[in-house]
Amino acid sequence: MARIVVVTSGKGGVGKTTTSASFSAGLAMHGHKTVVIDFDVGLRNLDLIMGCERRVVYDFVNVIQGEATLHQALIRDKQLENLYILPASQTRDKDALTRDGVEKVLTDLAAMDFEYIVCDSPAGIETGAVMASYFADDALVVTNPEVSSVRDSDRILGILSAKSRRAEKGEEPIKEHLLLTRYNPKRVADGEMLSLGDIEDILRIRLIGVIPESETVLQASNQGIPAIHIRDSDVALAYQDVVARYLGEEKPLRFVDYEKPGLFKRLFGGK
């Protein structure tokens, strides 16, 4: 039985697509057959981050509208043989996503023995975002440590609890996980960012991980690979921890504490 995971947020630019790419790659690294779907019709960034933009022939909307089969549209990842990408359309309107069409695609993917279906949702509450969330079993709610991002994430939590298929059927609710991105312990210590405790107090959902503010994300994007592949980087290690926690392992949080530089570092240019 496939598990459907939506990666969502209320605010744009918080790192959803970066997270979708690394999270799905991480699941595949653990041996799970995984597909990641780009629900952001009209923009389409996932294929760039996955490094497969030149291999896109058919897309998600083509499949929904019967213009291509899933086998034609799915792109196998270059590095992980059990990871596949279903890109979004750049030329169609967001209304091209229909509930029946999306449900059929998800059902057909499950029949192809995918264990995890990761849905890279657009920001906010537009059609693509609501559609990506509707069928979810689990949600990664991505937020930055700033007031507007946390406030908008709170709104998304309301939608997840009220407008999902699980809510309509009175089933067990979507399992919500908080993922904090672009976290900078020094800026938190300086009062420029919300602290981990502040955010947990506001949103009241389980924290699955903290991704540090890092140039690694841009480096990975420029290379066309998920950040989890940047070996031994802080971001890669953080995403590995997130995937391990999702799969049930106990992992201590890293990259959340600020250590003031000692005298030697201050004298010789350390920050």
C-alpha distance (Angstrom), angle and dihedral (degrees) to the residues before:
residue distance angle dihedral
M1 . . .
A2 3.80 . .
R3 3.80 118.5 .
I4 3.82 113.6 -139.8
V5 3.82 114.7 -146.4
V6 3.82 121.4 -172.8
V7 3.81 119.4 -158.0
T8 3.79 104.5 -153.9
S9 3.80 146.1 159.1
G10 3.78 139.6 172.9
K11 3.78 94.4 -128.3
G12 3.79 130.3 53.3
G13 3.78 124.9 -121.8
V14 3.80 97.4 34.1
G15 3.81 97.0 118.8
K16 3.80 105.4 -90.4
T17 3.80 96.8 140.9
T18 3.81 91.5 43.1
T19 3.80 87.0 51.9
S20 3.82 94.5 45.3
A21 3.81 90.4 52.5
S22 3.81 96.1 46.9
F23 3.81 95.3 39.4
S24 3.81 93.7 51.2
A25 3.82 91.0 44.2
G26 3.80 89.3 49.9
L27 3.81 91.9 52.8
A28 3.81 89.4 50.2
M29 3.82 90.2 49.4
H30 3.81 86.9 58.1
G31 3.81 88.6 56.9
H32 3.80 99.1 -100.0
K33 3.81 119.5 138.0
T34 3.80 101.4 -121.8
V35 3.80 138.4 178.4
V36 3.80 125.5 -167.1
I37 3.83 118.4 -156.3
D38 3.81 125.5 -158.5
F39 3.82 108.1 -139.5
D40 3.80 93.8 177.0
V41 3.82 96.7 104.8
G42 3.80 111.8 -167.4
L43 3.81 97.3 23.3
R44 3.82 107.6 48.5
N45 3.80 111.9 -175.4
L46 3.79 103.0 153.5
D47 3.81 94.4 81.9
L48 3.83 89.6 54.6
I49 3.79 93.1 53.2
M50 3.81 90.5 45.0
G51 3.82 90.4 49.6
C52 3.81 95.5 -124.3
E53 3.82 102.6 105.7
R54 3.82 93.0 118.5
R55 3.78 91.8 53.9
V56 3.81 95.8 57.6
V57 3.82 109.6 116.9
Y58 3.80 102.2 145.2
D59 3.80 128.1 20.3
F60 3.80 145.1 -161.2
V61 3.82 93.7 -81.5
N62 3.83 92.2 48.8
V63 3.81 87.9 57.4
I64 3.82 94.0 46.3
Q65 3.80 91.3 50.5
G66 3.80 94.4 46.8
E67 3.81 95.0 -112.3
A68 3.82 93.0 120.3
T69 3.79 139.3 11.5
L70 3.78 124.6 -115.0
H71 3.80 89.1 -110.8
Q72 3.81 89.0 58.1
A73 3.81 95.3 46.1
L74 3.81 101.8 41.4
I75 3.81 114.6 95.2
R76 3.79 118.7 -155.0
D77 3.80 113.9 -133.7
K78 3.81 116.1 -109.2
Q79 3.80 95.0 -131.7
L80 3.81 106.1 30.6
E81 3.79 118.2 47.6
N82 3.83 93.9 -159.3
L83 3.83 94.5 53.2
Y84 3.81 122.8 88.4
I85 3.81 134.3 -178.2
L86 3.81 127.1 -146.5
P87 3.83 105.0 -165.3
A88 3.79 127.1 -149.4
S89 3.79 125.2 -117.8
Q90 3.80 117.8 -100.6
T91 3.79 95.0 -163.8
R92 3.82 105.5 44.7
D93 3.78 131.4 83.6
K94 3.81 120.0 -106.2
D95 3.82 88.7 -115.7
A96 3.82 87.6 70.6
L97 3.81 85.9 83.9
T98 3.80 108.1 87.5
R99 3.78 124.9 -175.6
D100 3.81 92.6 -124.8
G101 3.80 91.1 47.0
V102 3.79 94.0 49.3
E103 3.81 91.4 46.0
K104 3.81 91.5 52.7
V105 3.82 91.9 50.5
L106 3.82 91.6 49.2
T107 3.82 91.3 47.0
D108 3.81 91.7 48.9
L109 3.84 91.1 48.8
A110 3.80 90.2 52.0
A111 3.82 88.4 51.1
M112 3.83 87.9 54.9
D113 3.83 88.0 62.8
F114 3.80 97.6 -106.9
E115 3.80 108.0 161.5
Y116 3.81 95.9 -163.5
I117 3.80 129.6 29.7
V118 3.82 110.0 -167.9
C119 3.82 115.0 -162.1
D120 3.81 115.6 -156.0
S121 3.80 100.7 -152.4
P122 3.80 128.2 -158.1
A123 3.80 115.1 -118.0
G124 3.78 122.2 -91.0
I125 3.78 129.7 7.7
E126 3.81 104.1 -52.1
T127 3.83 122.6 130.3
G128 3.80 96.8 -84.7
A129 3.80 92.7 48.9
V130 3.80 94.7 48.2
M131 3.81 90.5 46.0
A132 3.81 92.7 49.9
S133 3.81 91.1 50.6
Y134 3.80 98.6 41.9
F135 3.81 97.3 76.2
A136 3.83 97.3 34.7
D137 3.78 125.5 130.2
D138 3.81 93.2 -174.7
A139 3.81 133.5 20.5
L140 3.78 131.4 -154.4
V141 3.81 103.6 -157.2
V142 3.79 105.7 -158.1
T143 3.79 118.4 -155.9
N144 3.80 139.8 163.1
P145 3.82 121.7 -133.8
E146 3.80 94.0 -101.1
V147 3.79 130.3 104.0
S148 3.82 99.0 -115.9
S149 3.80 93.3 48.6
V150 3.81 93.0 48.5
R151 3.81 92.2 46.0
D152 3.81 91.7 51.6
S153 3.81 90.8 47.3
D154 3.80 88.5 55.8
R155 3.79 88.2 57.0
I156 3.81 91.1 51.1
L157 3.81 89.8 52.6
G158 3.80 88.0 57.6
I159 3.80 90.9 53.2
L160 3.81 92.6 47.0
S161 3.80 90.9 53.6
A162 3.82 96.2 44.3
K163 3.81 109.3 29.5
S164 3.79 105.0 42.8
R165 3.77 128.6 105.9
R166 3.79 88.0 -116.1
A167 3.82 90.4 55.9
E168 3.81 92.2 48.5
K169 3.80 91.7 51.3
G170 3.80 94.6 43.1
E171 3.80 91.1 -119.6
E172 3.78 128.7 144.9
P173 3.84 106.0 -59.2
I174 3.80 125.1 -107.5
K175 3.80 109.7 -78.5
E176 3.82 104.5 -117.1
H177 3.80 124.2 -152.4
L178 3.79 125.5 -175.5
L179 3.79 116.7 -137.6
L180 3.78 116.1 -171.6
T181 3.81 115.3 -156.7
R182 3.82 134.7 -170.8
Y183 3.78 91.7 22.6
N184 3.80 115.3 172.8
P185 3.84 113.7 -173.3
K186 3.81 93.0 -162.5
R187 3.81 92.5 54.0
V188 3.80 89.1 47.5
A189 3.82 89.7 51.7
D190 3.82 89.0 49.3
G191 3.82 91.0 52.4
E192 3.81 93.8 -113.0
M193 3.82 94.9 116.0
L194 3.79 136.0 35.7
S195 3.78 113.6 -98.1
L196 3.78 124.9 -118.7
G197 3.81 90.2 -108.4
D198 3.81 92.5 50.9
I199 3.80 92.5 52.9
E200 3.81 94.1 46.0
D201 3.82 89.9 49.5
I202 3.82 91.2 53.2
L203 3.80 100.3 43.3
R204 3.81 100.9 30.4
I205 3.80 97.0 -156.8
R206 3.78 130.9 122.2
L207 3.80 114.5 -79.7
I208 3.79 109.6 -131.7
G209 3.78 97.7 178.3
V210 3.78 153.1 -29.6
I211 3.81 121.2 -124.1
P212 3.81 112.3 -158.7
E213 3.78 123.9 -129.4
S214 3.80 101.6 -100.0
E215 3.80 144.1 155.7
T216 3.81 86.9 -129.9
V217 3.81 89.9 85.3
L218 3.81 92.1 59.4
Q219 3.79 91.0 42.5
A220 3.82 91.0 53.9
S221 3.80 92.6 45.8
N222 3.80 91.4 51.9
Q223 3.81 89.9 50.5
G224 3.82 92.8 47.9
I225 3.80 95.2 -122.3
P226 3.81 132.9 114.5
A227 3.83 110.8 -96.0
I228 3.81 90.4 -119.9
H229 3.84 86.7 73.7
I230 3.84 93.9 61.3
R231 3.76 94.2 102.1
D232 3.82 119.1 -123.9
S233 3.82 92.6 -8.5
D234 3.80 118.6 140.8
V235 3.82 91.4 -116.7
A236 3.81 93.5 50.2
L237 3.81 91.4 49.2
A238 3.81 90.9 47.8
Y239 3.82 92.6 51.4
Q240 3.81 90.6 46.6
D241 3.80 87.7 55.3
V242 3.83 91.2 49.1
V243 3.81 92.2 53.5
A244 3.80 91.9 45.5
R245 3.82 91.1 51.5
Y246 3.80 91.2 47.6
L247 3.81 88.9 53.5
G248 3.81 90.5 52.1
E249 3.80 105.1 -93.9
E250 3.80 122.6 135.5
K251 3.79 111.5 -122.2
P252 3.82 128.3 170.2
L253 3.81 116.5 -125.5
R254 3.79 115.9 -100.4
F255 3.81 133.7 -166.6
V256 3.81 94.1 28.8
D257 3.82 103.2 104.7
Y258 3.78 126.7 77.8
E259 3.78 117.2 -141.0
K260 3.76 114.9 -163.2
P261 3.81 112.1 -128.9
G262 3.79 114.7 -104.3
L263 3.80 125.4 -124.1
F264 3.82 93.4 -89.8
K265 3.81 92.9 54.8
R266 3.79 92.3 45.6
L267 3.80 91.4 51.5
F268 3.80 94.7 46.7
G269 3.77 102.2 41.6
G270 3.80 103.5 -86.9
K271 3.79 117.0 148.3
